Amino acid sequence: MISVLYIDDDPDLLILGKRFLQREEDFSVDTLEHPVQALDRIREQHYDAIVSDYMMPGMDGLALLKAIRGDGNCVPFIMFTGRGREDVVIDAFTSGASFYLQKGGDPLVQFAELSHKIRQAVEKRRAEEQVRRIRSEWEHLFNAVENPITILAPDHRIIAANRASLEAVGCTMAEVLGRRCFELFHHRENPPPHCPLVTMITTKRYEVMQMPVEAMNGRYLVSCTPELDGDGNLVSVIHIATRISEQ
């Protein structure tokens, strides 16, 4: 279900718009004539999308949009108005509007376009939220692993490190990002002998090697797993160290 709040000071247009939009079985539309009331409603109730006119008494559509964004609410917002001034369009997009549509013409056509834009904006927003959830879950798992794990660029530079890695070397994330792994873990200016990453860059296959890791005071089983793009080019490397013995 897609919940929509439609705001316009023209009650006849609200009735018409609600009727057309709710022809879509998964649309639920609430309407309000006053933007100040709409802002209060939005602060109390969740909506998947907001559709608003521009010229309204008490508060125009841009002021409503800016107030919503000022509350930290990123709900998709579609300006649906008869005004087509370029400065208003630019201000709307700068302030965080998802789309800007002009009224006029065949109601069937304009509300079909509005319905399409609502669905497009909501699907984009939901996809972004899903990506954030997946990333958050991945980061939680990444940091929950007890073994030191780093994500490396093909040039050995560290682009991510889990909590175990940072604790093992006594550094913050800011201190390790961008450093080459052999500088951080081995205190060397070049990769150590038998470095599995050096071998993996050639083979583009999983490589593993037992080796001392000076910065972590022990001997480790170090593995490197390649991440390749669709053309087989090396994009990044998952570097995992498992302690075997003390140094």
Sequence and secondary structure as in RCSB ss.txt:
>XXXX:A:sequence
MISVLYIDDDPDLLILGKRFLQREEDFSVDTLEHPVQALDRIREQHYDAIVSDYMMPGMDGLALLKAIRGDGNCV
PFIMFTGRGREDVVIDAFTSGASFYLQKGGDPLVQFAELSHKIRQAVEKRRAEEQVRRIRSEWEHLFNAVENPIT
ILAPDHRIIAANRASLEAVGCTMAEVLGRRCFELFHHRENPPPHCPLVTMITTKRYEVMQMPVEAMNGRYLVSCT
PELDGDGNLVSVIHIATRISEQ
>XXXX:A:secstr
 EEEEEE S HHHHHHHHHHHTTSTTEEEEEES HHHHHHHHHHS  SEEEE SS SSS HHHHHHHHHHTT   
 EEEEES   HHHHHHHHHTT SEEEE  S HHHHHHHHHHHHHHHHHHHHHHHHHHHHHHHHHHHHHH SS EE
EE TTSBEEEE HHHHHHHT  HHHHTTSBHHHHHH  SS  TT HHHHHHHH S EEEEEEEGGGTEEEEEEEE
EEE TTS EEEEEEEEEEEEE 
